[in-house]
Amino acid sequence: MAHVQSFQPIADKKARILILGSMPGEASLAAGQYYAHAQNLFWRILGEVSGAGPAAPYAARAQALKTCGVALWDVLATCARAGSLDSAIDDATASANDFVSFYRAHPRIVQVFFNGAKAEACYRKHVLPLLTDGLGPSHYRRLPSTSPANASMSRTYKQRVWKQALRLALAGSGGAARPG
């Protein structure tokens, strides 16, 4: 089982929305880019919202997210995992990124979108217990994973749910609840 490490966040001080995955897959790790698998819907969806789709250079896509007020990161800093699937993450080896420092450096973030169930579960287990005294965002929402491994939902459905959530959040009416 390979020991893998996530990337630095894509974020600047203006970020109001944070999108969290669990851990980059093999294609992303090999490319050194978030969501590099050709069949992952992430950049198609974010491209429609930010104006920089999957054909744009990676640096342009990252800048477009920042311009829109969107930050991107993974919940886990390191873990052992065979392959790319979230289900293959060895939970006993999972270590979260430093969200206390991240939220202190990015105090305008009010909305977190989880890219799938594993990202949300890892955040609830490893991050939420560390967020005290009102530190962190006020709204959280799990969205369907954009991964091609998430074949139980149609591409059209995933795209519609993501675009609707992002457009509402970017307009300032995120409408999601605090985690329980």
C-alpha positions in Angstrom: 0.0 0.0 0.0 1.5 3.3 -1.1 1.9 6.2 1.3 0.5 9.4 -0.4 0.6 13.1 0.3 -1.8 15.8 -0.7 -1.0 19.1 -2.4 -0.8 22.6 -1.0 -4.2 24.4 -1.2 -5.2 26.7 -4.1 -6.4 29.7 -2.1 -5.9 33.4 -1.5 -7.2 35.8 1.2 -10.4 36.6 -0.8 -11.6 33.0 -0.7 -15.2 32.6 0.6 -15.8 29.1 -0.5 -13.7 26.0 0.1 -14.0 22.8 -1.9 -12.5 19.8 -0.1 -11.7 16.4 -1.6 -10.2 13.5 0.4 -6.8 12.8 -1.2 -5.6 13.2 -4.8 -5.9 10.1 -6.9 -3.1 8.5 -8.8 -3.6 10.5 -12.0 -3.6 13.8 -10.0 -0.5 12.8 -8.0 1.4 11.9 -11.2 0.4 15.2 -12.8 0.9 17.3 -9.7 -2.6 18.8 -10.3 -5.9 18.6 -8.6 -8.5 16.5 -10.4 -6.2 15.5 -13.3 -8.1 12.3 -14.3 -9.6 13.0 -17.7 -13.0 11.6 -16.7 -13.3 13.5 -13.5 -16.1 16.2 -13.9 -14.5 18.7 -11.5 -12.8 21.0 -14.0 -15.8 20.8 -16.4 -18.1 21.9 -13.7 -15.8 24.6 -12.3 -15.0 25.8 -15.7 -18.6 26.6 -16.4 -18.7 28.6 -13.1 -15.3 30.2 -13.3 -14.7 30.6 -17.0 -11.6 28.4 -17.1 -12.5 24.9 -18.2 -10.4 21.7 -18.5 -8.7 22.8 -21.8 -7.2 25.9 -20.0 -3.7 25.5 -18.6 -3.7 24.3 -15.0 -2.3 27.6 -13.7 -5.2 29.5 -15.4 -7.8 27.2 -13.9 -6.2 27.7 -10.4 -6.2 31.5 -10.9 -9.8 31.4 -12.1 -10.9 29.7 -8.9 -9.1 32.4 -6.8 -10.7 35.1 -8.8 -14.1 33.7 -8.1 -13.4 33.4 -4.4 -13.0 29.6 -4.4 -10.3 27.7 -2.6 -9.5 24.1 -3.2 -7.8 21.6 -0.9 -8.0 18.1 0.5 -9.0 17.0 4.0 -6.1 14.6 4.4 -2.5 15.6 4.3 -1.2 12.0 4.2 -2.5 8.4 4.2 -1.8 4.9 2.9 -3.9 3.9 0.0 -3.7 1.2 -2.7 -4.9 2.8 -6.0 -7.1 5.9 -6.2 -10.4 4.9 -4.6 -11.4 6.6 -1.4 -12.6 3.2 -0.1 -9.0 2.1 -0.3 -7.7 4.7 2.2 -6.4 3.1 5.3 -8.1 5.1 8.0 -5.6 4.2 10.6 -2.9 6.0 8.6 -5.0 9.1 7.7 -3.7 12.5 8.9 -5.5 15.7 8.3 -4.2 19.0 6.9 -3.8 21.9 9.3 -7.2 23.5 9.1 -6.8 25.6 12.2 -4.0 27.5 10.6 -5.7 27.5 7.2 -8.9 29.1 8.6 -6.9 31.7 10.6 -5.2 32.6 7.3 -8.5 32.6 5.3 -11.1 34.1 7.7 -13.5 35.0 4.9 -14.4 31.4 4.1 -18.0 30.8 5.1 -19.0 27.8 3.0 -17.4 24.3 2.6 -18.4 21.9 -0.1 -17.2 18.3 0.3 -16.5 16.5 -3.0 -18.0 13.3 -1.9 -18.8 11.3 1.3 -15.2 10.4 2.2 -14.1 14.0 2.3 -17.0 14.8 4.6 -16.4 11.8 6.9 -12.7 12.5 7.2 -13.4 16.2 8.0 -15.9 15.3 10.7 -13.5 12.8 12.3 -10.2 14.6 12.0 -11.0 18.4 11.7 -14.2 19.3 13.4 -13.0 18.3 16.9 -10.1 20.8 16.5 -12.2 23.8 15.5 -13.1 25.7 18.7 -14.2 29.2 19.5 -16.1 29.7 16.3 -13.1 29.0 14.1 -14.0 27.8 10.6 -16.9 28.3 8.2 -20.5 28.6 9.1 -21.9 26.3 6.3 -21.1 22.8 5.1 -22.6 20.7 2.3 -21.6 17.4 0.8 -22.0 17.3 -2.9 -21.8 14.2 -5.1 -18.3 13.1 -5.9 -17.1 14.3 -9.3 -15.0 11.1 -9.6 -15.7 8.7 -12.5 -15.8 6.0 -9.7 -19.1 7.6 -8.6 -21.1 5.8 -11.3 -24.3 5.5 -9.2 -25.3 9.1 -10.3 -25.5 10.4 -13.8 -23.0 13.0 -15.0 -25.9 15.3 -15.8 -27.2 15.0 -12.2 -23.8 15.6 -10.7 -23.2 18.6 -12.9 -26.6 20.1 -12.1 -26.2 19.7 -8.3 -22.7 21.2 -8.3 -23.5 24.1 -10.5 -26.6 25.0 -8.6 -24.8 24.9 -5.2 -21.8 26.9 -6.5 -23.9 29.6 -8.1 -25.9 30.0 -5.0 -22.8 30.2 -2.8 -21.1 32.6 -5.1 -24.2 34.8 -5.1 -24.0 34.8 -1.2 -26.9 32.5 -0.4 -25.2 29.1 0.3 -28.2 27.7 2.1 -26.3 24.8 3.8 -26.4 23.8 7.5 -23.6 23.7 10.1 -22.3 20.2 10.8 -23.9 18.3 13.6 
